[in-house]
Amino acid sequence: MSEATDRPVDGDAWADACAEDLASEQARRRARYGPPPGSAAEELRKLVDAVADKVSSLQTPLLGVAAQGAVQQAIRQARSAVEPVIERNPQVFDHLAAAGSELLAAYRSAVEGQESRWTRTTDGASGASGPAEKPADDPADPRDEGPSGTERIDLD
């Protein structure tokens, strides 16, 4: 009998090999890029902590002891207001982050579309000082986007 047939057969060898490969790839990425970002709730908590630490470290002689005490009190109140919200609804912050990304994508799309209409050049106007004359009612003209006039985009 050969040595290969003496070993017991592992039914999950493929799954074990995939798990090992995944673990080694994750370790490689952590070593190269650092730890992955946490959830939006964790990132908000880190932001609040970083801002609080920065504000606490500002020791200006212009502020008296009472004012510095008031700043510390405001920081404690902000933390006590934010922490329960984060603890109860961590998924809300993930949804808000995703919604913010979608709003930014929509804004970019609107701006890029408007910019392309503003900066579109005509075929014969590369060296001309003004826009080329548009052929009258030519349905094959790619520049024809409907009625002429101004278009107002309100992004507020």
C-alpha positions in Angstrom: 0.0 0.0 0.0 1.2 3.5 -0.8 1.6 6.2 1.8 -1.2 8.3 0.2 -3.8 5.6 0.7 -2.9 5.2 4.4 -4.1 8.7 5.3 -7.7 9.2 6.3 -9.8 11.1 3.8 -10.8 14.6 4.8 -14.2 15.4 3.4 -13.8 19.1 4.0 -10.3 19.5 2.5 -11.4 21.9 -0.1 -13.2 24.1 2.5 -10.2 24.0 4.8 -7.9 25.0 2.0 -10.2 27.9 1.0 -10.4 29.0 4.6 -6.6 28.9 5.0 -6.2 30.9 1.7 -8.7 33.5 2.8 -7.1 33.9 6.2 -3.7 34.3 4.7 -5.0 36.9 2.2 -6.8 38.8 4.9 -3.5 38.8 7.0 -1.6 40.0 4.0 -4.1 42.9 3.4 -4.0 43.9 7.1 -0.2 44.0 7.0 -0.2 46.1 3.8 -3.2 48.4 4.3 -3.8 48.3 8.0 -7.1 47.2 9.6 -10.2 47.6 7.5 -12.6 50.4 8.5 -15.3 49.5 10.9 -19.0 50.1 10.6 -20.3 53.6 10.2 -21.3 53.6 13.9 -17.7 52.6 15.0 -16.3 55.3 12.7 -18.7 57.9 14.2 -17.6 56.9 17.7 -13.9 57.2 16.7 -14.7 60.7 15.2 -16.4 61.9 18.4 -13.5 60.6 20.5 -10.9 62.2 18.2 -12.7 65.6 18.2 -13.1 65.4 22.0 -9.4 64.6 22.4 -8.4 67.4 20.1 -10.6 69.9 21.9 -9.4 68.7 25.3 -5.8 69.1 24.2 -6.2 72.8 23.2 -5.0 74.6 26.2 -5.2 78.3 25.3 -4.3 80.9 27.9 -7.2 83.0 26.6 -9.7 80.6 28.1 -10.0 80.7 31.8 -10.3 77.7 34.0 -14.1 78.1 34.0 -14.3 78.2 30.2 -12.1 75.1 30.0 -14.4 73.4 32.5 -17.4 74.4 30.3 -15.7 72.9 27.3 -15.1 69.6 29.1 -18.7 69.5 30.3 -19.9 70.1 26.7 -17.7 67.2 25.5 -19.1 64.9 28.1 -22.7 65.9 27.2 -22.0 65.3 23.5 -20.6 61.9 24.2 -23.4 60.9 26.5 -25.9 62.0 23.8 -24.2 60.1 21.0 -23.3 56.8 22.7 -26.8 55.6 23.4 -27.9 56.4 19.8 -24.9 54.4 18.4 -25.6 51.5 20.8 -29.3 51.2 20.0 -29.1 51.8 16.2 -25.7 51.0 14.7 -27.2 49.9 11.4 -28.9 53.3 11.0 -25.4 54.9 10.5 -24.6 52.3 7.8 -27.8 53.2 6.0 -27.1 57.0 6.4 -23.6 56.5 5.0 -25.0 54.5 2.0 -27.6 57.2 1.5 -25.0 59.9 1.6 -22.9 58.1 -1.0 -26.0 57.7 -3.3 -26.8 61.4 -2.9 -23.2 62.3 -3.8 -23.4 60.1 -6.9 -26.6 61.7 -8.0 -25.2 65.2 -7.5 -22.1 64.2 -9.5 -24.2 62.8 -12.3 -26.3 66.0 -12.4 -23.2 68.3 -12.5 -21.4 66.2 -15.0 -24.4 66.1 -17.3 -24.8 69.9 -17.1 -21.1 70.5 -17.6 -21.1 68.4 -20.7 -23.9 70.5 -22.1 -22.0 73.7 -21.2 -18.7 72.6 -22.6 -19.8 70.7 -25.7 -18.0 71.8 -28.8 -19.3 71.8 -32.3 -17.6 70.0 -35.1 -16.5 73.1 -37.1 -16.0 75.4 -34.1 -12.5 74.2 -33.0 -10.8 77.4 -34.1 -13.8 79.7 -34.4 -14.4 82.5 -31.9 -18.1 81.7 -31.5 -20.5 78.8 -31.7 -21.2 77.4 -35.2 -24.5 78.0 -36.8 -27.0 75.2 -36.2 -28.7 73.8 -39.2 -32.4 74.6 -39.1 -34.5 71.7 -37.7 -32.1 68.9 -38.8 -33.3 65.8 -36.9 -30.0 64.0 -37.5 -28.1 66.8 -35.7 -26.7 65.3 -32.4 -26.6 68.8 -30.9 -30.4 69.0 -31.0 -31.6 68.4 -27.4 -35.0 69.9 -27.7 -36.2 73.5 -27.3 -33.6 76.1 -26.9 -33.6 78.4 -23.9 -32.2 78.5 -20.4 -32.4 75.6 -18.0 -32.4 76.2 -14.2 -31.0 73.5 -12.0 -31.7 74.0 -8.3 -29.3 71.8 -6.2 -30.2 73.4 -2.9 
